[in-house]
Amino acid sequence: MNKKLLLAEDDPNLGMLLQDYLQLKGKFDVVLSKDGDEGLRAFTKEHFDLVILDVMMPKKDGFTLGKEIRKMDPDIPIIFATAKGMMEDKAAAFNLGGDDYITKPFRIEELLLRINALLKRVANQDKKEEEKPTRFKIGKYNFDFSMQLIAIGDQQQKLSTKEAELLRLLCLKQNSVLTREEALLNIWHDDNYFNGRSMDVFLSKIRKYLKDDPSVEIINVHGKGYKLLVS
């Protein structure tokens, strides 16, 4: 079956051009929405494998729509298309959980390459993830990666997808160094500055989740990365 894409683009000419090209050359099924509200309605009714969102749209901009989609599906790949090409837009794209962005004007061939690369990356990651353990003992805590839960006694903490992925990498490297680059490339697929800042926020949250067991500690290894220590 063809992969199904949601394309939210308010320029009708560009939208139809992209839809026709991706369906013909990429062999995708493409649902085109002309604004953010229409895009959200489409997403709630159908299953999609990837989403392409124009940032500047009426009724609901692409960042707002992306945030709402990410709440409903934390794993679906999202590509943001922005006409500005400004650093704050790129930062917003990654902070909202975007997997990639492309700056207008762009060549349609480049968008197709990015889509194929992202879908291939997701497929390879899913295959690799199936081979790794999903349950871990961290001192007094039990961590279930597949359920995205940390439990200690009768207390449970639900994790976001990226928090769970980051903690899992730390567990797989327990008492060894998890390099900053390895974590960023595995989870965000790009070790740029904005993703690094996002990861620092997630690490702070994970440390708080594990604070009730003094034998568990996540330390910074200067110039290298992080280490999950369990004494």
Secondary structure, DSSP 8 states (H G I E B T S, - for coil): ---EEEEE-S-HHHHHHHHHHHHHTS--EEEEESSHHHHHHHHHHS--SEEEEESS-SSS-HHHHHHHHHHH-TTS-EEEEESS--HHHHHHHHHTT-SEEEESS--HHHHHHHHHHHHHHHHHHHHHHHTS--EEEETTEEEETTTTEEEETTEEEE--HHHHHHHHHHHHTTTSEEEHHHHHHHHTS---HHHHHHHHHHHHHHHHHTTT-TTEEEEEETTTEEEEEE-
